[in-house]
């Protein structure tokens, strides 16, 4: 392994300007699995991010130890956050990873504050906490330890099988607090996986993680996201995916349709033009009015997945945790006090969240995420 110094990458000066030269170290690695990846090591001032009061998220606090993600999902919503940091939203998002190296000790200190009232904390809502960078930096064991020691409720969603390394810590935390865990598997088609999620573990490996979590006594749901129009939404594909999810022992399945917000939209459209140019017109019509697929399409997918889930015996999302209450759009105003509105169930990541669609009782989460500036 060879680590190059900060000035070896053109992005480093921008990052140092954002956070201060004394707070950032950039390391570009040539190690197997990290070739060409630059880690910008940040000394953060806070690791607890408050969701703005106008957000429709069913939680108020998040912890995101990383920015950027080597999972390199073509559709990832969080790409836009790199643009706001002065970084590239294409290959730069995949290879320029910001790391809050002091996240575990900082979280422990913030949770110990007399001002903190034990509110639910959501993880995996921006970029994946168990992305490849976690193998190098090992921030999550310290974060989970801090949450366990304070018996603080949390939820975690991931596409990374590295979560299995922390099974014991998750089990210990679940003994003292409400813990929700979900794994994201939108499809089992391996060709589609290689094209859209090239840096993630294969779908069958993620489902193996669901199985292993359940065997350890940690009930795990599956976020079936994204369901990709015209590429992963045929009845046969939906059936194969839901069947595999059921066979893995998932306690719930939550279907969410692909959405294309600015930043992700441009990157996905470029990919579609290279690999499926014949679909460009259909996507323009389906997403012509905004980032979300039409309600009729979302309803159809939700109904199909619900019917398949019932057929294969997957229980409703509230089987292992109370359902979240409806979260209507709140008008701008003072934020709620810490500790309000706890939500124990695992929540979907920001890159696949959809607005609530009025149908039969549904597992779609209400969300129009608002990103916070990295500190």
PyMOL commands that set and color helices and strands:
alter all, ss='L'
color gray80, all
select helices_A, chain A and resi 6-8+12-19+21-23+79-84+91-95+103-111+133-137+140-149+161-176+190-196+203-215+235-247+264-275+277-286+295-312+317-319+350-352
alter helices_A, ss='H'
color red, helices_A
select strands_A, chain A and resi 3-4+24-29+37-42+48-50+61-63+66-67+96-100+121-123+154-158+179-184+220-227+253-257
alter strands_A, ss='S'
color yellow, strands_A
deselect
rebuild
show_as cartoon
